[in-house]
Amino acid sequence: MTLAKIAACVAVLLIGSECLAAESPPIAVEIESPLASSHPLQGYLRQPGHAGPSPAVVLLHSCNGNWARIDERWGKRIASRGYVALTVDSFGPRGLKDCGDSPQNDLALDGYRALNFLTRDPLVDPARVAVRGFANGGRLALMSVERGPVERASPNKFRAAIAFYPPCGHFKGDMTVPTLILIGERDDVTPAEECRKMVDGRDGWGISRQKDRGAPVKLIIYPGAYHSFDARNLSTPVERSGHHHEFNQSVTDQSTGALREFLDATIGRRE
């Protein structure tokens, strides 16, 4: 790292923000052998640049299939914090353009397929891997850790889960690991109220479920934020199928801090 870079990092730290380490370029990887699956997954892998097994995060994209952008805006940042980051491309190997081209549950095990890949990497600590998803990827992340058939499908397990603006309506909230959900108050694609009901132990009809069963679920609802609040390409708001999508820098910064705190507390970095 150059002196100029060090000085810049010191300046950033003095104002209380995050200082990013030297960037690690993404490595295109085949997550599975073509002989092992009819649709072998692929993705981008980023490594933190230090020796020794590291904690890791699997990233699952939304129905827009924007996996390369997720790697660029989040995989890079996660790796800079000392974690291995694996951003999965669920659509390319299947020849899909969006979720409408495939049965929803066809993607359900993609998180665990990526986890199984990471557990074979000597640079990854298999006991400290989290799953993180966006919108429909957030749904898949929650499915991966809620008690049920998906969570039981693999002998390897995630240790934490993060979902950005997921659809929460079909979940009971009985999570097997600590879970963080971040969503905008004005989200009209995946309403925040569904997530609030899930965390409070209520279903869509207001009928109580067994609240506080399972691991803790933390819900953060950002006032004034819409769906896709972290997508910089939506600095100019757009309407898609009658729903509002809009980037929000302040909320993105807040969610970055919340993510950093949650990851450090659950799968942790060893300085």
VOBA-1610 file (N, C-alpha, C; in pm, whole numbers, padded with zeros to 5 digits, always signed):
BEGIN
Met+00085-00119+00000Met+00000+00000+00000Met+00089+00124+00000Thr+00061+00221-00085Thr+00143+00340-00095Thr+00121+00431+00024Leu+00217+00526+00044Leu+00201+00623+00152Leu+00075+00707+00132Ala+00047+00739+00007Ala-00074+00818-00021Ala-00199+00742+00019Lys-00199+00611-00010Lys-00313+00528+00027Lys-00327+00518+00178Ile-00213+00502+00247Ile-00216+00495+00393Ile-00270+00625+00451Ala-00223+00738+00399Ala-00269+00867+00448Ala-00418+00884+00425Ala-00464+00839+00311Ala-00607+00850+00281Ala-00688+00766+00377Cys-00638+00645+00408Cys-00709+00558+00501Cys-00714+00618+00641Val-00603+00677+00685Val-00601+00741+00815Val-00703+00854+00821Ala-00709+00932+00714Ala-00806+01042+00709Ala-00948+00990+00716Val-00975+00880+00647Val-01109+00822+00650Val-01145+00772+00789Leu-01048+00705+00854Leu-01073+00654+00988Leu-01100+00765+01087Leu-01032+00878+01070Leu-01049+00989+01163Leu-01190+01048+01159Ile-01259+01032+01045Ile-01396+01084+01039Ile-01497+00974+01064Gly-01448+00857+01105Gly-01538+00752+01151Gly-01596+00664+01044Ser-01541+00664+00924Ser-01593+00580+00817Ser-01506+00459+00801Glu-01543+00378+00702Glu-01472+00253+00678Glu-01353+00275+00586Cys-01240+00218+00620Cys-01121+00226+00536Cys-01106+00094+00462Leu-01111+00098+00330Leu-01104-00023+00251Leu-00959-00063+00227Ala-00931-00191+00235Ala-00797-00243+00206Ala-00775-00242+00056Ala-00652-00274+00018Ala-00620-00280-00124Ala-00717-00376-00193Glu-00768-00336-00309Glu-00870-00413-00377Glu-00816-00547-00424Ser-00900-00649-00408Ser-00869-00782-00458Ser-00956-00806-00581Pro-00896-00829-00698Pro-00978-00848-00818Pro-01058-00977-00808Pro-01177-00980-00868Pro-01258-01103-00863Pro-01195-01214-00948Ile-01210-01335-00900Ile-01164-01453-00973Ile-01288-01528-01021Ala-01301-01548-01151Ala-01412-01626-01204Ala-01389-01772-01168Val-01488-01834-01103Val-01472-01973-01058Val-01590-02058-01104Glu-01560-02184-01127Glu-01663-02284-01149Glu-01692-02347-01014Ile-01810-02320-00961Ile-01844-02367-00827Ile-01862-02518-00825Glu-01902-02573-00938Glu-01922-02718-00949Glu-01863-02770-01079Ser-01828-02895-01080Ser-01782-02959-01202Ser-01900-02980-01296Pro-01882-02957-01426Pro-01990-02984-01522Pro-02040-03128-01515Leu-01956-03218-01464Leu-01997-03358-01452Leu-02084-03383-01330Ala-02083-03287-01236Ala-02156-03306-01111Ala-02299-03254-01116Ser-02330-03169-01214Ser-02461-03107-01218Ser-02497-03073-01362Ser-02626-03078-01393Ser-02670-03037-01526Ser-02663-02887-01544His-02663-02813-01433His-02649-02668-01435His-02543-02627-01333Pro-02415-02655-01360Pro-02310-02623-01264Pro-02299-02473-01240Leu-02300-02434-01114Leu-02295-02292-01080Leu-02158-02233-01106Gln-02158-02103-01128Gln-02034-02028-01142Gln-02047-01899-01061Gly-01938-01825-01050Gly-01946-01700-00975Gly-01813-01628-00971Tyr-01811-01522-00891Tyr-01690-01444-00869Tyr-01645-01464-00725Leu-01517-01496-00710Leu-01459-01516-00578Leu-01360-01404-00551Arg-01370-01343-00433Arg-01273-01242-00389Arg-01212-01289-00258Gln-01081-01273-00247Gln-01008-01315-00128Gln-00949-01192-00058Pro-00941-01197+00074Pro-00901-01077+00149Pro-00754-01042+00142Gly-00669-01128+00092Gly-00528-01091+00075Gly-00441-01113+00196His-00484-01196+00289His-00396-01231+00402His-00396-01383+00419Ala-00293-01433+00482Ala-00277-01577+00497Ala-00371-01631+00604Gly-00399-01760+00594Gly-00478-01825+00697Gly-00624-01835+00660Pro-00695-01934+00714Pro-00838-01949+00687Pro-00917-01826+00733Ser-01004-01778+00647Ser-01082-01658+00676Ser-01232-01690+00679Pro-01311-01609+00749Pro-01456-01622+00737Pro-01498-01583+00596Ala-01617-01624+00556Ala-01660-01602+00418Ala-01808-01567+00412Val-01848-01505+00301Val-01987-01467+00277Val-02026-01511+00137Val-02137-01584+00126Val-02197-01619-00003Val-02300-01513-00037Leu-02295-01458-00159Leu-02386-01353-00203Leu-02478-01406-00311Leu-02610-01387-00292Leu-02713-01436-00384Leu-02789-01319-00444His-02799-01317-00576His-02857-01201-00646His-03009-01204-00651Ser-03065-01094-00701Ser-03210-01077-00712Ser-03261-01134-00844Cys-03390-01113-00871Cys-03450-01161-00995Cys-03399-01085-01117Asn-03328-00975-01097Asn-03268-00903-01209Asn-03141-00971-01260Gly-03092-01069-01184Gly-02972-01140-01226Gly-02846-01054-01225Asn-02843-00955-01138Asn-02734-00856-01136Asn-02616-00900-01051Trp-02570-01021-01072Trp-02468-01077-00984Trp-02334-01005-00998Ala-02298-00963-01120Ala-02169-00894-01138Ala-02169-00759-01067Arg-02283-00689-01069Arg-02291-00560-00998Arg-02285-00582-00847Ile-02346-00690-00799Ile-02341-00719-00656Ile-02197-00748-00613Asp-02124-00822-00696Asp-01983-00845-00666Asp-01907-00713-00660Glu-01935-00624-00755Glu-01862-00498-00762Glu-01892-00409-00642Arg-02019-00399-00604Arg-02051-00305-00496Arg-02046-00366-00357Trp-02059-00500-00346Trp-02058-00561-00214Trp-01949-00666-00196Gly-01924-00748-00297Gly-01817-00847-00285Gly-01683-00782-00258Lys-01656-00675-00331Lys-01531-00600-00313Lys-01521-00545-00171Arg-01629-00488-00122Arg-01628-00428+00012Arg-01611-00534+00120Ile-01680-00646+00105Ile-01670-00754+00204Ile-01528-00807+00211Ala-01465-00828+00093Ala-01327-00877+00091Ala-01233-00777+00156Ser-01261-00648+00139Ser-01175-00546+00198Ser-01181-00547+00351Arg-01285-00607+00405Arg-01299-00617+00550Arg-01239-00745+00607Gly-01173-00826+00522Gly-01107-00946+00571Gly-01185-01075+00553Tyr-01291-01072+00472Tyr-01372-01190+00445Tyr-01352-01238+00302Val-01362-01367+00281Val-01375-01420+00146Val-01518-01393+00100Ala-01534-01349-00025Ala-01667-01321-00079Ala-01688-01404-00206Leu-01798-01477-00211Leu-01833-01556-00329Leu-01971-01512-00378Thr-01974-01445-00493Thr-02099-01400-00553Thr-02143-01502-00656Val-02262-01558-00638Val-02310-01668-00720Val-02391-01616-00839Asp-02368-01675-00955Asp-02451-01652-01073Asp-02547-01769-01085Ser-02672-01749-01044Ser-02770-01857-01051Ser-02838-01867-01187Phe-02834-01759-01265Phe-02909-01756-01391Phe-02828-01803-01511Gly-02703-01757-01522Gly-02623-01789-01640Gly-02617-01937-01672Pro-02581-02022-01574Pro-02572-02166-01604Pro-02707-02227-01643Arg-02815-02165-01601Arg-02948-02217-01634Arg-03007-02154-01760Gly-02936-02056-01815Gly-02987-01988-01932Gly-03108-01900-01903Leu-03115-01846-01781Leu-03230-01765-01739Leu-03201-01616-01750Lys-03306-01538-01767Lys-03296-01392-01763Lys-03353-01335-01635Asp-03455-01401-01580Asp-03515-01354-01455Asp-03584-01472-01387Cys-03644-01445-01272Cys-03707-01552-01194Cys-03828-01612-01264Gly-03890-01535-01353Gly-04008-01584-01422Gly-03980-01699-01516Asp-03854-01719-01551Asp-03816-01827-01642Asp-03796-01960-01573Ser-03802-01961-01440Ser-03769-02083-01367Ser-03858-02096-01244Pro-03895-02219-01206Pro-03966-02237-01079Pro-03883-02179-00964Gln-03950-02106-00876Gln-03879-02035-00768Gln-03789-02128-00687Asn-03839-02246-00653Asn-03763-02333-00564Asn-03651-02407-00635Asp-03639-02390-00767Asp-03528-02450-00840Asp-03395-02391-00794Leu-03400-02268-00739Leu-03279-02201-00695Leu-03251-02221-00546Ala-03338-02292-00478Ala-03336-02295-00331Ala-03206-02343-00272Leu-03138-02435-00338Leu-03017-02494-00281Leu-02889-02427-00329Asp-02900-02319-00407Asp-02780-02255-00461Asp-02687-02205-00352Gly-02742-02155-00242Gly-02659-02108-00133Gly-02573-02220-00077Tyr-02632-02337-00058Tyr-02558-02450-00003Tyr-02460-02508-00105Arg-02494-02500-00232Arg-02400-02545-00334Arg-02274-02458-00329Ala-02293-02328-00308Ala-02178-02238-00294Ala-02104-02264-00163Leu-02177-02290-00056Leu-02113-02320+00073Leu-02027-02445+00062Asn-02077-02547-00005Asn-01999-02671-00019Asn-01869-02646-00096Phe-01874-02555-00192Phe-01753-02517-00265Phe-01654-02450-00171Leu-01702-02357-00089Leu-01613-02283+00001Leu-01550-02372+00107Thr-01623-02471+00153Thr-01567-02557+00259Thr-01447-02637+00210Arg-01429-02647+00079Arg-01314-02719+00024Arg-01195-02626-00002Asp-01214-02498+00023Asp-01108-02399-00001Asp-01023-02384+00125Pro-00893-02410+00119Pro-00810-02400+00239Pro-00800-02258+00294Leu-00838-02158+00214Leu-00834-02019+00261Leu-00962-01979+00335Val-01057-02073+00347Val-01185-02044+00412Val-01198-02126+00539Asp-01245-02062+00645Asp-01279-02132+00768Asp-01423-02182+00752Pro-01445-02312+00735Pro-01579-02363+00707Pro-01678-02343+00821Ala-01629-02313+00940Ala-01717-02291+01055Ala-01763-02146+01065Arg-01717-02061+00969Arg-01753-01918+00977Arg-01792-01867+00837Val-01904-01919+00788Val-01954-01875+00658Val-02097-01826+00674Ala-02126-01708+00619Ala-02260-01649+00622Ala-02317-01646+00482Val-02449-01637+00472Val-02517-01622+00344Val-02589-01487+00344Arg-02580-01419+00230Arg-02642-01288+00219Arg-02710-01278+00083Gly-02834-01229+00082Gly-02907-01219-00044Gly-02983-01089-00057Phe-03023-01059-00181Phe-03091-00935-00216Phe-03225-00968-00282Ala-03334-00914-00227Ala-03468-00938-00281Ala-03494-01089-00287Asn-03511-01146-00408Asn-03532-01290-00414Asn-03412-01366-00360Gly-03291-01313-00376Gly-03174-01373-00313Gly-03184-01369-00162Gly-03248-01264-00109Gly-03274-01257+00034Gly-03369-01366+00078Arg-03469-01393-00006Arg-03561-01504+00022Arg-03484-01635+00029Leu-03393-01656-00066Leu-03314-01779-00067Leu-03223-01786+00055Ala-03170-01671+00097Ala-03084-01670+00217Ala-03165-01710+00340Leu-03287-01657+00352Leu-03372-01693+00466Leu-03412-01840+00461Met-03443-01890+00340Met-03476-02032+00327Met-03359-02120+00370Ser-03238-02071+00348Ser-03119-02151+00379Ser-03099-02169+00529Val-03157-02082+00610Val-03132-02090+00754Val-03258-02107+00838Glu-03377-02098+00775Glu-03498-02127+00851Glu-03512-02278+00868Arg-03555-02320+00985Arg-03570-02462+01011Arg-03665-02525+00910Gly-03615-02624+00835Gly-03698-02684+00732Gly-03616-02765+00634Pro-03677-02808+00523Pro-03609-02901+00431Pro-03485-02844+00364Val-03482-02715+00332Val-03365-02657+00267Val-03248-02654+00364Glu-03272-02608+00486Glu-03166-02599+00586Glu-03110-02737+00620Arg-03194-02840+00611Arg-03149-02975+00644Arg-03083-03047+00527Ala-03080-02984+00411Ala-03035-03052+00290Ala-02885-03073+00282Ser-02809-03000+00361Ser-02663-03009+00352Ser-02602-03034+00489Pro-02496-03118+00494Pro-02427-03138+00622Pro-02349-03014+00664Asn-02309-02930+00567Asn-02245-02803+00598Asn-02352-02699+00628Lys-02324-02610+00723Lys-02425-02513+00766Lys-02370-02371+00764Phe-02458-02277+00734Phe-02424-02136+00748Phe-02430-02098+00895Arg-02351-01998+00933Arg-02345-01953+01073Arg-02419-01822+01095Ala-02459-01757+00985Ala-02535-01631+00996Ala-02599-01605+00861Ala-02702-01519+00860Ala-02771-01486+00736Ala-02808-01339+00735Ile-02799-01277+00617Ile-02836-01137+00598Ile-02926-01129+00475Ala-03038-01060+00487Ala-03130-01045+00375Ala-03160-00897+00355Phe-03129-00846+00236Phe-03165-00710+00199Phe-03298-00712+00125Tyr-03392-00638+00175Tyr-03529-00624+00121Tyr-03586-00754+00064Pro-03598-00860+00151Pro-03653-00988+00105Pro-03805-00990+00118Pro-03872-01082+00047Pro-04014-01107+00074Pro-04024-01195+00198Cys-04089-01146+00303Cys-04092-01217+00430Cys-04222-01292+00456Gly-04321-01276+00366Gly-04455-01322+00396Gly-04471-01470+00421His-04384-01553+00366His-04402-01698+00378His-04312-01761+00483Phe-04246-01679+00564Phe-04154-01732+00663Phe-04215-01728+00803Lys-04181-01830+00882Lys-04225-01834+01021Lys-04127-01767+01115Gly-04005-01745+01068Gly-03905-01678+01151Gly-03832-01770+01246Asp-03846-01901+01227Asp-03778-01998+01313Asp-03640-02025+01254Met-03549-01931+01276Met-03416-01938+01216Met-03320-02019+01302Thr-03229-02086+01235Thr-03132-02170+01306Thr-03005-02096+01342Val-02984-01978+01285Val-02864-01898+01312Val-02905-01750+01322Pro-02822-01665+01382Pro-02854-01522+01386Pro-02878-01466+01246Thr-02982-01384+01235Thr-03026-01335+01105Thr-03050-01184+01112Leu-03009-01115+01006Leu-03029-00970+00995Leu-03109-00941+00869Ile-03217-00863+00883Ile-03299-00822+00769Ile-03298-00670+00762Leu-03267-00616+00644Leu-03264-00472+00623Leu-03359-00438+00507Ile-03448-00341+00530Ile-03551-00313+00431Ile-03597-00168+00443Gly-03646-00112+00332Gly-03694+00025+00332Gly-03839+00036+00374Glu-03871+00141+00447Glu-04007+00162+00494Glu-04105+00180+00379Arg-04058+00237+00267Arg-04146+00263+00153Arg-04137+00156+00046Asp-04077+00044+00077Asp-04062-00065-00021Asp-04200-00118-00059Asp-04238-00103-00186Asp-04367-00153-00231Asp-04353-00280-00316Val-04232-00336-00319Val-04209-00464-00385Val-04215-00576-00282Thr-04137-00562-00178Thr-04136-00657-00066Thr-04165-00575+00061Pro-04291-00560+00098Pro-04329-00469+00206Pro-04260-00498+00339Ala-04216-00390+00403Ala-04151-00404+00533Ala-04245-00462+00638Glu-04375-00436+00623Glu-04472-00485+00722Glu-04471-00637+00731Glu-04447-00706+00618Glu-04439-00852+00622Glu-04322-00899+00708Cys-04210-00829+00698Cys-04094-00865+00780Cys-04118-00832+00926Arg-04186-00721+00951Arg-04218-00684+01090Arg-04307-00791+01153Lys-04406-00838+01079Lys-04495-00942+01131Lys-04418-01072+01157Met-04328-01107+01066Met-04250-01228+01084Met-04167-01222+01211Val-04098-01110+01230Val-04012-01096+01347Val-04095-01089+01475Asp-04214-01027+01467Asp-04301-01016+01584Asp-04377-01144+01614Gly-04367-01242+01524Gly-04437-01369+01548Gly-04581-01368+01505Arg-04616-01283+01407Arg-04754-01276+01356Arg-04754-01313+01208Asp-04859-01378+01163Asp-04870-01407+01021Asp-04958-01302+00954Gly-04990-01322+00826Gly-05064-01223+00750Gly-05203-01193+00805Trp-05257-01283+00886Trp-05390-01261+00944Trp-05383-01214+01088Gly-05261-01184+01135Gly-05245-01135+01271Gly-05248-01244+01377Ile-05242-01369+01333Ile-05245-01481+01427Ile-05104-01504+01481Ser-05094-01514+01611Ser-04962-01527+01672Ser-04896-01660+01639Arg-04767-01655+01615Arg-04686-01775+01603Arg-04604-01788+01731Gln-04518-01885+01735Gln-04432-01903+01851Gln-04318-01803+01843Lys-04337-01688+01900Lys-04235-01584+01895Lys-04113-01625+01976Asp-03996-01579+01929Asp-03869-01601+01996Asp-03821-01746+01990Arg-03888-01828+01909Arg-03836-01962+01889Arg-03719-01953+01791Gly-03614-02025+01818Gly-03500-02025+01728Gly-03403-01911+01757Ala-03312-01891+01664Ala-03207-01790+01678Ala-03266-01650+01661Pro-03200-01547+01716Pro-03253-01411+01707Pro-03253-01358+01565Val-03358-01283+01532Val-03370-01215+01403Val-03377-01065+01430Lys-03284-00992+01373Lys-03282-00846+01388Lys-03336-00782+01261Leu-03433-00695+01277Leu-03494-00626+01164Leu-03463-00477+01173Ile-03409-00422+01064Ile-03385-00278+01055Ile-03469-00224+00939Ile-03559-00130+00969Ile-03643-00068+00868Ile-03598+00077+00852Tyr-03560+00113+00730Tyr-03507+00247+00705Tyr-03616+00342+00656Pro-03647+00445+00734Pro-03749+00542+00693Pro-03714+00607+00560Gly-03815+00622+00474Gly-03797+00692+00348Gly-03729+00614+00238Ala-03687+00489+00266Ala-03613+00410+00167Ala-03706+00319+00088Tyr-03671+00300-00039Tyr-03747+00215-00130Tyr-03670+00085-00157His-03727+00001-00242His-03662-00122-00286His-03534-00088-00361Ser-03434-00175-00350Ser-03304-00157-00418Ser-03230-00033-00370Phe-03242-00001-00242Phe-03183+00124-00191Phe-03031+00130-00203Asp-02965+00013-00226Asp-02819+00010-00234Asp-02768+00007-00379Ala-02856+00012-00477Ala-02818-00001-00618Ala-02785+00135-00678Arg-02656+00163-00695Arg-02614+00295-00744Arg-02663+00325-00884Asn-02689+00222-00964Asn-02739+00246-01099Asn-02882+00299-01098Leu-02943+00306-00979Leu-03079+00359-00966Leu-03079+00496-00899Ser-02970+00572-00921Ser-02966+00708-00868Ser-03081+00791-00925Thr-03119+00761-01048Thr-03242+00815-01105Thr-03349+00710-01083Pro-03451+00737-01001Pro-03552+00636-00967Pro-03621+00582-01092Val-03661+00455-01084Val-03732+00392-01194Val-03857+00321-01140Glu-03955+00304-01229Glu-04073+00226-01199Glu-04065+00097-01279Arg-04074-00016-01210Arg-04072-00145-01276Arg-04197-00223-01238Ser-04279-00252-01336Ser-04405-00325-01312Ser-04488-00257-01205Gly-04485-00123-01207Gly-04565-00047-01112Gly-04504-00030-00975His-04377-00071-00958His-04311-00061-00829His-04192+00034-00838His-04167+00104-00728His-04064+00208-00724His-03931+00151-00677His-03824+00182-00750His-03688+00143-00713His-03603+00269-00710Glu-03526+00286-00600Glu-03449+00411-00589Glu-03328+00392-00497Phe-03213+00437-00546Phe-03090+00436-00465Phe-03097+00542-00357Asn-03041+00508-00239Asn-03039+00601-00127Asn-02901+00592-00062Gln-02817+00694-00082Gln-02680+00691-00033Gln-02673+00681+00119Ser-02755+00761+00187Ser-02752+00761+00333Ser-02788+00623+00389Val-02891+00562+00334Val-02934+00431+00382Val-02830+00324+00346Thr-02769+00336+00228Thr-02662+00243+00191Thr-02548+00251+00291Asp-02510+00372+00330Asp-02404+00389+00430Asp-02444+00326+00564Gln-02569+00348+00604Gln-02616+00292+00730Gln-02618+00139+00724Ser-02664+00085+00611Ser-02670-00061+00598Ser-02531-00122+00593Thr-02435-00049+00537Thr-02296-00096+00536Thr-02244-00111+00678Gly-02272-00012+00761Gly-02230-00018+00900Gly-02299-00131+00975Ala-02429-00148+00950Ala-02503-00256+01017Ala-02452-00393+00975Leu-02421-00406+00847Leu-02367-00532+00796Leu-02232-00561+00859Arg-02145-00461+00862Arg-02011-00478+00919Arg-02020-00523+01066Glu-02104-00458+01141Glu-02119-00491+01282Glu-02173-00633+01300Phe-02270-00670+01218Phe-02333-00802+01230Phe-02234-00912+01193Leu-02163-00895+01082Leu-02066-00997+01041Leu-01956-01013+01144Asp-01904-00903+01193Asp-01796-00910+01291Asp-01842-00979+01419Ala-01970-00962+01453Ala-02022-01021+01577Ala-02057-01169+01562Thr-02087-01213+01439Thr-02135-01350+01420Thr-02027-01444+01367Ile-01968-01410+01253Ile-01863-01498+01200Ile-01724-01441+01223Gly-01717-01312+01257Gly-01598-01249+01311Gly-01473-01247+01229Arg-01399-01139+01244Arg-01265-01129+01185Arg-01162-01148+01295Arg-01055-01218+01262Arg-00944-01232+01357Arg-00834-01137+01311Glu-00813-01034+01387Glu-00715-00931+01348Glu-00574-00987+01348
//
